[in-house]
Amino acid sequence: MGVVVTGVGVVSALGANPDAFRRALLDGTNACAMHDFERMDGSVVSAPAYLAVAPDPAGLIEPRKLRRMFRLARMSAVAARQALKHAELDPASIHPTRLGVCFGTSFGAMEPTQKFLDSWIENGETSASPLQFMNSVHGILASQIAMDINAQGVNLTTAQRDICFEAALDTGVNLIESGRADVILVGGGDELTPMLHEFASHTQQVVLGRVEGLDPWGSRRGIVPGDGAGVVVLEREDTRRKPSARISATRIGRWDHGGNLARELWQQAGKPRIDLLTDNRDGGAGSTRLNRMEERALKEFADGAPAVSHRGNFGTYPSAGAQQFIANVLMLSHHEYYQLLANGKPSGDSTGAPSVILHNAPSTSGSHAGYVLST
């Protein structure tokens, strides 16, 4: 039995909800802006970034709950509630033990982590903040979502670097197919903090000069970072709710298998005609070499299908695959195509609305993930 997506939620630099996110993708909105980042020595540097807008919790989460959440937890919890609302699904209508959460994050809760370390340095080991320590662990994001919606089923966090969302998706699909859950919320999110930006700039990974946004498929001068959160609702295909897209295949493996993973995805999905290829390319070290290997393999069954990455629209961060997945679902459900931005402007490419999308995500860590989505 297959798995379908019935709801999406997103908090992004492109907007605070799925409708705003979609409109920005359609309009070719450039969300890249200059932001001030305070360094640990007290100095301030201005650099380009795609920082997510503040989430709009109106009618979704009680204010008293939100006050206890840090920024990334707020984005994730609001995106989860948006996804449930989009699916027209009341979590109270499901037995709590059949409702689960799988969340992918690479850096986790950076803001509480820094506060915990600061409290340790300032007050000593015995007086470090226990609250900030609790909030600093990676699993807190899935836990915050679960506590808000009373999900007492499977609760898992994946932290597989730049494929952490794709790994969470593969896990969620397997849980639904194996009958261990009726509904799974799968999400991904990371936050860009001054400390993280400073560390990345020391390694010369991020752009520090003024730009209008960089094309993830073109020549790179570095990464324009971003942040945000996205959550989707997964159910079995016999659900009474209208699906937005069908997950025809998911896969996790190694990139050095000569392109076998992408080929296996295509075969698992029933060897469909691939209309669009999406990628997690971000210009990081080694990514060009990995993608050239994959492009040779993809020519066997996806020759002529355009290849895009929308990270030029919403920024680069490890779990940005969640936003790419949601963009893919919206393209399929609304029968439209979103141009990627190249140097801050729509690329002008003309592509028809896709019916089948293969997402190919080789990781610089050596892992490899992917999925096939269809209408």
Secondary structure, 3 states (H helix, E strand, C coil): CCEEEEEEEEEECCECCHHHHHHHHHHCCCCCEEEEEECCCCCEEEEEEECCCCCCCCCCCCHHHHHCCCHHHHHHHHHHHHHHHHCCCCHHHCCHHHEEEEEECCCCCHHHHHHHHHHHHHHCHHHCCHHHHHHHCCCHHHHHHHHHHCCCCCEEEECCHHHHHHHHHHHHHHHHHCCCCCEEEEEEEECCCHHHHHHHHHCCCECCCCCCCCCCCCCCCCECEECEEEEEEEEECCCCCCCCEEEEEEEEEECCCCCHHHHHHHHHCCCCCCCEEEECCCCCCCHHHHHHHHHHHHHHHHCCCCEECCHHHHCECCCCHHHHHHHHHHHHHHCCCCCCEECCEECCCCCCCCCEEEEEEECCCCEEEEEEEEC
